[in-house]
Amino acid sequence: MRSRLLARLAGLLLAVGVAVGGVLVPAAPASAHCSGHNTHPDVYGSGGISFGSGTAIRTRPHVGCTIKGRGYTTQGIDVHCAFETGELWLYVRNTSTGVSGWSRRDALRYSRDVVVRDCVNSSVYWYIFA
C-alpha cells in the first residue's frame, strides 16, 4: 500500500513539476505554453506604441512559440490587450501585413507612457512606462 502511494506521489510530482534549487521545472515542454490563448477584442486605441526593428509576432505569449511574422518601425500596429506570463506580452496586429499575434513588451517601442487593459481580466490595467 505504501509503495503504491509513493509511486502515485512520484508520478504526481513529475506531472506537476520538480523543484530544483528553488526553481520549478515544468514537466510539460515549452510547446505547452503555446496553446490556450485566443485572439482578443481591440480594447486599446490611444497610440504611443510601435514595433521595434523586427519585433517577433508569435502564435502565443511565450518565446518558444512559433513566429508568425515580424513588425518593423515603419509598419502600423493595432494593440489589443496585455497578458502576463512572467513577462508582459501584448496581443497585436501588424496593420501593414495583417499578421496578428503576441509580442513581448520589451520588443516594442513607446513614445509615451501607456495603459493597456489585461486580456483576461478587463478590470485590470497594465501601466507601461516609456
C-alpha positions as CSV (number, residue, x, y, z in Angstrom):
1,M,0.0,0.0,0.0
2,R,2.8,2.4,1.0
3,S,4.7,1.7,-2.2
4,R,1.6,2.4,-4.3
5,L,1.1,5.7,-2.5
6,L,4.8,6.7,-3.1
7,A,4.5,5.7,-6.8
8,R,1.4,7.8,-7.2
9,L,3.1,10.7,-5.3
10,A,6.2,10.4,-7.5
11,G,4.0,10.4,-10.7
12,L,2.1,13.5,-9.4
13,L,5.4,15.3,-8.8
14,L,6.6,14.5,-12.3
15,A,3.3,15.7,-13.8
16,V,3.2,19.0,-11.9
17,G,6.9,19.8,-12.0
18,V,10.0,19.2,-9.9
19,A,11.5,21.8,-7.6
20,V,15.3,22.2,-8.3
21,G,17.2,24.8,-6.3
22,G,14.1,26.8,-5.6
23,V,13.1,26.9,-9.3
24,L,10.1,25.0,-10.5
25,V,11.0,23.0,-13.6
26,P,7.8,22.3,-15.6
27,A,7.1,18.7,-16.7
28,A,5.5,19.9,-19.9
29,P,7.6,21.0,-22.8
30,A,7.7,24.7,-23.9
31,S,5.2,23.9,-26.6
32,A,2.6,23.5,-23.9
33,H,2.9,27.3,-23.3
34,C,1.9,27.8,-27.0
35,S,-1.7,26.8,-26.6
36,G,-4.8,28.2,-25.0
37,H,-4.5,31.9,-25.8
38,N,-7.2,33.0,-28.3
39,T,-7.5,36.4,-30.0
40,H,-9.0,39.3,-28.1
41,P,-11.1,42.3,-29.0
42,D,-9.5,45.6,-29.7
43,V,-9.5,47.4,-26.4
44,Y,-6.6,49.9,-26.8
45,G,-6.5,52.7,-29.3
46,S,-4.6,55.6,-27.6
47,G,-1.4,55.3,-29.6
48,G,2.1,55.6,-28.2
49,I,3.2,52.1,-29.1
50,S,5.1,51.0,-32.2
51,F,7.0,48.0,-33.4
52,G,10.8,47.8,-32.8
53,S,13.2,46.7,-35.5
54,G,11.9,43.2,-36.4
55,T,9.6,42.6,-33.5
56,A,8.6,39.0,-33.4
57,I,4.8,38.3,-33.6
58,R,4.2,34.9,-32.1
59,T,1.3,32.4,-32.1
60,R,1.1,32.5,-28.3
61,P,2.7,34.6,-25.4
62,H,5.9,32.5,-25.0
63,V,9.4,32.8,-26.6
64,G,9.2,29.1,-27.5
65,C,6.2,29.6,-29.7
66,T,6.2,29.9,-33.5
67,I,6.9,33.3,-35.0
68,K,4.1,34.2,-37.4
69,G,5.7,37.3,-38.7
70,R,7.7,40.4,-37.8
71,G,6.8,44.0,-37.2
72,Y,9.1,46.9,-38.2
73,T,9.2,50.6,-37.2
74,T,7.7,51.7,-40.5
75,Q,4.7,49.4,-40.2
76,G,1.4,50.2,-38.4
77,I,0.3,48.4,-35.2
78,D,-3.0,47.8,-33.6
79,V,-2.7,46.8,-29.9
80,H,-5.5,44.7,-28.4
81,C,-4.6,43.9,-24.8
82,A,-1.8,42.6,-22.5
83,F,-1.1,39.3,-20.7
84,E,1.5,38.5,-18.1
85,T,3.3,35.1,-18.1
86,G,6.3,36.1,-16.0
87,E,6.9,38.6,-18.8
88,L,4.4,41.1,-20.2
89,W,3.1,40.3,-23.7
90,L,0.8,42.4,-25.9
91,Y,-1.6,41.0,-28.4
92,V,-1.0,43.0,-31.6
93,R,-1.9,43.1,-35.3
94,N,0.5,44.4,-37.9
95,T,-1.8,46.7,-39.9
96,S,0.6,46.6,-42.9
97,T,0.7,42.8,-43.2
98,G,-2.4,41.7,-41.3
99,V,-0.4,39.3,-39.1
100,S,-1.8,39.1,-35.6
101,G,-0.2,37.5,-32.5
102,W,1.8,38.1,-29.3
103,S,4.8,40.4,-28.9
104,R,6.9,40.9,-25.8
105,R,6.6,44.3,-24.1
106,D,10.3,44.9,-24.3
107,A,10.4,44.3,-28.1
108,L,8.0,47.2,-28.7
109,R,8.7,50.9,-28.7
110,Y,6.9,53.5,-26.6
111,S,6.7,57.2,-27.4
112,R,5.0,57.9,-24.0
113,D,3.6,56.1,-21.0
114,V,0.6,53.9,-21.9
115,V,-2.1,52.0,-20.1
116,V,-3.3,48.7,-21.7
117,R,-6.2,46.5,-20.5
118,D,-5.5,42.9,-19.4
119,C,-6.6,40.3,-21.9
120,V,-8.2,38.0,-19.3
121,N,-9.5,40.4,-16.6
122,S,-10.9,43.5,-18.2
123,S,-10.8,45.3,-14.8
124,V,-7.0,45.0,-14.7
125,Y,-4.8,47.5,-16.5
126,W,-1.1,47.4,-17.3
127,Y,0.9,50.6,-17.0
128,I,3.9,50.6,-19.3
129,F,6.4,53.5,-18.9
130,A,8.2,54.9,-21.9
